[in-house]
């Protein structure tokens, strides 16, 4: 069994995660492909939460990768390739 919400958050963390609130690897290696990939990952997470699905919303907020902090950092930082 795999929890797709948690696996998607792990993926987002690997691509853009950072403990400093910055964009991590994405900030260092920004290009159009990574922006598109990050955008699609955020769309996927949004779809997981629709319904509303409270379990999936809680999973994003409470995940060990601090998923909500990563999402906030992405929204607040310029991602121009």
C-alpha positions as CSV (number, residue, x, y, z in Angstrom):
1,X,0.0,0.0,0.0
2,X,1.2,3.5,-0.8
3,X,-0.3,6.8,0.4
4,X,-0.3,8.9,-2.8
5,X,-0.6,12.1,-0.9
6,X,2.5,11.4,1.2
7,X,4.4,10.1,-1.8
8,X,3.6,13.2,-3.8
9,X,4.7,15.4,-0.9
10,X,8.0,13.4,-0.7
11,X,8.5,14.1,-4.4
12,X,7.8,17.8,-4.0
13,X,10.2,17.9,-1.0
14,X,12.9,16.2,-3.1
15,X,12.5,18.7,-6.0
16,X,11.9,21.9,-4.0
17,X,12.1,21.1,-0.3
18,X,14.2,23.1,2.1
19,X,14.4,23.4,5.8
20,X,15.1,27.2,5.4
21,X,11.8,28.1,3.8
22,X,13.5,28.7,0.5
23,X,13.1,26.7,-2.7
24,X,15.9,24.2,-2.1
25,X,17.1,22.5,-5.3
26,X,14.5,24.2,-7.4
27,X,16.0,27.6,-6.4
28,X,19.5,26.5,-7.4
29,X,18.5,24.8,-10.7
30,X,15.5,26.7,-11.9
31,X,14.4,26.0,-15.5
32,X,11.2,25.8,-17.4
33,X,10.9,22.0,-16.9
34,X,11.1,22.2,-13.2
35,X,8.5,25.0,-13.0
36,X,6.2,22.9,-15.1
37,X,6.9,19.8,-13.0
38,X,6.3,21.8,-9.7
39,X,3.1,23.3,-11.1
40,X,1.8,19.8,-12.1
41,X,2.7,18.5,-8.6
42,X,0.8,21.3,-7.0
43,X,-2.2,20.7,-9.2
44,X,-2.1,17.0,-8.2
45,X,-2.0,17.9,-4.5
46,X,-5.0,20.2,-5.0
47,X,-7.0,17.5,-6.7
48,X,-6.2,15.1,-3.8
49,X,-7.8,17.7,-1.4
50,X,-10.9,18.4,-3.4
51,X,-14.2,17.0,-2.3
52,X,-13.3,18.2,0.3
53,X,-11.2,15.3,1.5
54,X,-10.2,16.2,5.1
55,X,-7.9,13.2,5.5
56,X,-5.8,14.3,2.5
57,X,-5.8,17.9,3.7
58,X,-4.6,16.8,7.1
59,X,-1.9,14.6,5.5
60,X,-0.5,17.6,3.7
61,X,-0.4,19.8,6.8
62,X,0.9,17.1,9.1
63,X,3.4,15.3,6.9
64,X,7.0,15.1,8.1
65,X,8.3,17.0,5.0
66,X,6.3,20.1,6.2
67,X,4.4,20.0,2.9
68,X,2.4,23.2,3.7
69,X,5.7,25.1,4.4
70,X,7.1,24.0,1.0
71,X,3.9,25.0,-0.8
72,X,4.0,28.5,1.0
73,X,7.6,28.9,-0.1
74,X,6.8,28.1,-3.7
75,X,3.9,30.6,-3.7
76,X,5.9,33.4,-2.1
77,X,9.1,33.0,-4.2
78,X,9.6,34.1,-7.7
79,X,9.9,31.1,-10.0
80,X,11.0,32.8,-13.2
81,X,13.2,30.4,-15.3
